[in-house]
């Protein structure tokens, strides 16, 4: 086996782990009693439901209200001042772009795939951190393997649409850069 091919095997392994990790999160969410492919209600609770609602508003082109009285009545919440809505914007605008290209899956199903695979991106900076800390690709793969088998790494993503799942990749990437 050439050195060129041997160099890419760890990267391919991390990519396969990423795909398997994301697919597992999707399967666990779809198997949940809270998920129904035909009905978008009861998929998310409390904070996740608010984030999902805003993402869906963006996805449908409705926009997010400046003051939202539906989540806090009667005074409302000043959304742009009191909440961080990056997750909602990224997922909503990506959905709009995909629908412009012919994607026709309902938003609640898309959101399951989005959060499962976006949150799974954390394996890439974890691989880099492990490889850097332990001096090679084996250390990176070991860190990734430990991460994906630990329940806290995937349980929070099941039937979730949370900022934590969205930001974890950025936090790990920042750690690698540090």
Secondary structure, DSSP 8 states (H G I E B T S, - for coil): --HHHHHHHHHHHHHHHHHHHHHHHHHHHHTSTT-BTTB-TTS--HHHHHHHHHHHHHHTT----SEETTTSTTT-EEHHHH---HHHHHHHHHHHHHHHTT----HHHHHHHHHHHHHHTHHHHHHHHHHHHTTSHHHHHHHHHHHHHSHHHHHTTTT---HHHHHHHHHHHHHHH-
